[in-house]
Amino acid sequence: MLLRIIALASIYIMACSGTNKQTLVWADEFDTPGAPDTTKWTFDLGNNNGWGNNELQYYTRDTRNVRVENGKLVIEAVKDSMGGKPFTSSRVLSKGRGDWLYGRFEIRAKLPRGKGTWPAIWMMPTKSNYGPWPRSGEIDIMEHVGYEGGVVHGTIHCEAYNHINNTQKEGMMTVPDAQDQFHIYALDWTKDKMDFLIDNKVFFSVTRNPKDNVAGWPFDKPFHLILNMAVGGNWGGKQGVDQNIWPQRMEIDYVRVYQ
């Protein structure tokens, strides 16, 4: 494992502009079986009133819901009961252990399938400098709802642009085998632009409008990564939840951050 990390630390990549070299500053290759590395990850637990979306899962850190096995991080939603909710799952985050302002974020993942699944790879501000959601911003590197069959979304939310007002800035791409094969979901985030990529292909870009103040671009503070699998909810459960597909899992091969 140490040799692999040393080798990764020597990797250089070109930013999408083709002018700036970036180097690996943080990574998890998920080489050690068992619980996630607590020097890199922590957990959101419980249901927290549906996490603002009427979600049906209760998040735990139990190994049935989150573990490293066969070189992958497994986040698994299980049909059982806890805290008055009919499903358990997990939500891991790098807050306080990995927080970044700008960079390239690459996550190689395989997605779950079926109505009711709602996996996400996303980022939230480590401190709410501009106020509660959505004023301090949200960056969704990858979201997928099971009833859409391989359609992957990349989105930003802020006070001026968010899904509550149907003004979010969003792109999407169909990845037909997203539930069967691993793909690299990535974000290139610079001072005034974000590029969203799948397998190194840009499918959505958003550039700061010079007229935007923090209401339209609060993305000038450190953010952290979140990996989770929700069940149901306002979006994930929009067409119902198939009761016969569980358990379902999202698998993460690696997380790499370059600056």
N, C-alpha and C positions, 0 to 999 in steps of 0.2 A: 504493500500500500504506500509506504513512504517513497519508494522509488517512483511509483506512478505519480504521486503528487509533485515530486521534484521535476519529473519530466513535463508534467502539465505546466509547472511554473515557468518553463522556458518557452512555452508556446507564445507566438506573436500572431496577431491577426490584423487584417486591414479593416478599418471602419468602412462603412458603406460609401463615404465620400471618397475613399481611395487615397486619402492624404495623411491620415493620422493612425499611427501604430498604437495598438492597445495591448496590454499584457494582463495575464491572469492575476487577479488579486484575491479571489475567494472561490472555493469550490467544495462540493461534496460529491464524491464518486460512489458512495454507498457500498464500500467494500467490506465493511465490518458487520456481520449479521447481528440481529437483535434490535434494540431500541435505537431510534435516531440519535445522532451525536448531539448531546446536550450543550456542547460548546458552540454549536451552530444553529440549533433549532430549539424552539419552545412551542407551547401549545395554547390554542384557544379551546376552552372546555365548556360543556353544557349546551344549552339551546338559546339562551339570551333572547328570549321572546321571538324566536324564529329568525334571528340575525337580520331583522329588518325586511325579510322577504317571505315570511310565513313558511320557513323551511321545516322539514319534518324530522331531521336527524338531531341526535344528541351527541356532541363531540366528546371523545375520550382520548386518552393516551394509552389505552390497553392494546396489547399486541394483536388482538383479533382485528383491530381497526387500523393500526399503524405499526410497521416493522420494516426492517431491512432484511431481505432474503435474496439469495442468488444474484447479488450485485445490484439489486433494485430497491428503491423505497416503494413500499406498497401502502397505499391508502385505500382502505376497503370499507364499503358501506354494507352493513349487515342488517337483515330484517329481524330485529328483536326489540326489546322494550327497555328503556332506561329514562328516568326523569320524566315519565309521562309521554315520551315520544316513541313512535313505532320503529325507529331505525337508530342505529349508532354508526358513527363514522369518525373521521379525524380531520383536524386542520392544524397544520404546522406552519410556523412562521420564524423568520430570521431576526425579528425585532430585538434590538439590543445586542445581537450577535453578528449581524450583517446588515449594515445600513449604508446606503450609497446615494450620492448626488451625481447623476449622469453615469453612463457606462453602457456596456453591451451585456445583456443577460440572456443566457442560453440554457434551455431546459429540454432535455430529450425525454419524451414521454409517450406512453400508449394509453388511450382513453377507454373508459367503460362504455357499455352499450345499453340501450333500452330506455323506454319512457320512464321518466322520473329521475334519471341520473343528471347531475349538474356539476361536472368537474371544472376547476378553475386554477389557473396559474396567474397570479396578479400581485400588485404592489399597492401598499398604503403608506401614507406619511408616518414617519416614526414619531413626530410630534405634530399636533394639530395647530400649527402656527397661525393659520388663517381661520380657525374655527372648526366646528364639527362638520361631518359629511353633509354636503359634498364640497364645502368651501376650501378644504385643504387638499382636495384632489384624490383621484383613484386612477390607477393604470391597470387595465386588464390585458395581459399579454396573450392569454388564451382562455376562452370560455366556450363550452360546448354543452348543449342540452340534447339529451338522448333522442328526442323525437325528431330532431333535424337531420339525423343520419350523416354525420361527417362534416357538417358546416361548422367551421371554426371562426370565432369572432375575436377581434382586437378592438379595444375601446378605451377612451378616456372619459372621465367624469370630473366635473368641477361645478362651481356655482352657476356659471353661464351655460354650461353644456352638460346635461345629465339626463338619465333615463326617466326620472320623475316628470320632467317637462318635455320628454321626447326630443331633446335637443343634443343628446350625446353625440360625440364624434366617433364613428365606428366604421370598420371595414370587416369584410368576411371573405373566406375562401373555403371551397369544398375540398376536403381531403378524404377521398372515398375509403381508404383503408386505415383511417385514424384510430379505429377501434381494434385493429388487428396487427398493426405495425407501429414501431417507434418512429417519431418525427421530432425534429428540432424546432421548438417554438422559441422565438427570440425577439428581443427589443433592443434597438439602438436608440439611446436617449442622450441628446445633447441639449445645449442651453435653449435652443429655439426650435427644436424639431424632434419628433419621434418617428422611427420606422419600425413597423411590425413585420416580422418575417416568419416564414415556415420553410425549413430546409434551405435557408439562406436566400430565399426569394421574397422580396418585399411585396406584401399584398395590401398594405395600407400605410399611409404616411399622414402625419398631421404636423403642420407648421404654425408656430405662434404668429397670430395676427399682431402687427405692430401696435394696433389700437387696443389690444387686450391688456387689462390690468390683472391683478391677482384673481379676479372673478373668472377670467377666461384662461389664465395660465398660472396656477399656483405651484407649478412644477419646478421650483428653484430651491427646494429643501430636501434633505435626505429621506428616502423611502426604503422600506424593507419588503422582502418577498413573502408571499403566502401561497401555500399549496393545500388545496382542500377538495373534498368531494361532498357536495350537498345532495340532498334528496328532496324532490318536490319543490315547493316554493312557488312564488308568483310567476317565475319564468320556467324553471325546470319542471314544474308540475302543471304547466298550462294546458297540456293535453292529457293530464292524469298521470298516475304512477302505476306501472305494471307490477303487480304483486308477485309475479312468478319468475322474476329474473335474478333475484338476490341469492348470494352476495355478488356485488360488482366492485371492481377495483380500478384505480388509476395507478399505473406504475411509472416511476421516475428513474431513468437510467443515470442521469447526472444533472447537477446544477453547476454552472460556471459563470463567473462574473469577471468581466474585463474592464479595465479603465486605461 
